[in-house]
Amino acid sequence: MKRRKVLLVGWDGVRDDTARRLALPALTEVADAGRWWTTTLPDVDVAPTVTAVGWSTILTGVWPGDHGVLANEEELNRLHRYPEVLTTAFCERPTLATYGAASALIFGTTFGPGPLFGPGVRTVDWVDRRHYPGKFTETDPLIQEAAERQLREEDPDLAFVYLGETDQIAHDFGTGVEYEGAIARQDARLARLIDCLRSRPSFADEEWLVMVTTDHGHLDEGGHGGGSWQERQSFVVAGVLGGQAQWAEDAENVDIAPTILTHLGIPAPERYRGKSLRGTVDAG
């Protein structure tokens, strides 16, 4: 059997309707190898549309009522009881090589509810965006370069790569042409990550589940945190490179973590609130 591996790519603040309208080549390639689900976040009394809440939900497989992250600010939470999926996978299978790459403060510092990266993220490329005047417009290329090197030259089993430029541009300019350009750049980065997977000498013996998602949407004028349909937009795109899978008809963001574990052959813990989005995979 092929070795099963996972790449999860996070694009911050990308509206599903905009991404679909742009017909992004790399994202469409992943969807063609699997499925593209439009998801709608619960209303703000359940899941506020802010970054720390969204990524905590995606990575822990539970809603804010369980993990306790309700804002971007420092607060008591239960992430120690609901660790992110990389740590969960590592605890179940300590031989796994887990990798995380990000420059948002919540992943690598105690800012807000952070750090979201737990002790099971064995290799981390983290850049402190506070040291860069351009913020994510400067740090995303650094994270991209580090992630490409890791995927091309090392042997991760479960990798998470976070890119934040799209959220920054939406805050600064709204969801017009500048935002569309930022989304196109994220898609080009996704294409390069996929190229790194395909260029691996061992790729023929591997079966990569590639997933792409976002934490929230944006108002037309930019900004989020409320309960409008624009802000509650999200999506899940998943595809298997080197194999085929059966896929669920509908999806929620809490389904991402159990889907990752299913692909790796690890039982999803009972605490998860979602389901696996994929069924049997035939290696090919």
Secondary structure, 3 states (H helix, E strand, C coil): CCEEEEEEEEECCCCHHHHHHHCCHHHHHHHHCEEEEEEECCCCCCCCCCHHHHHHHHHHCCCHHHHCCCCCCCCCCCCCCCCCHHHHHHHHCCCCCEEEEECCHHHHCCCCCCCCCCCCCCEEEECCHHHCCCCHHHHHHHHHHHHHHHHHHCCCCEEEEEECHHHHHHHHHCCCHHHHHHHHHHHHHHHHHHHHHHCCCCHHHEEEEEEEECCCCCCCCCCCCCCCCCCCEEEEEEEEECEEEEECCCCCHHHHHHHHHHHHCCCCCCCCCCCCCEEEEEEC
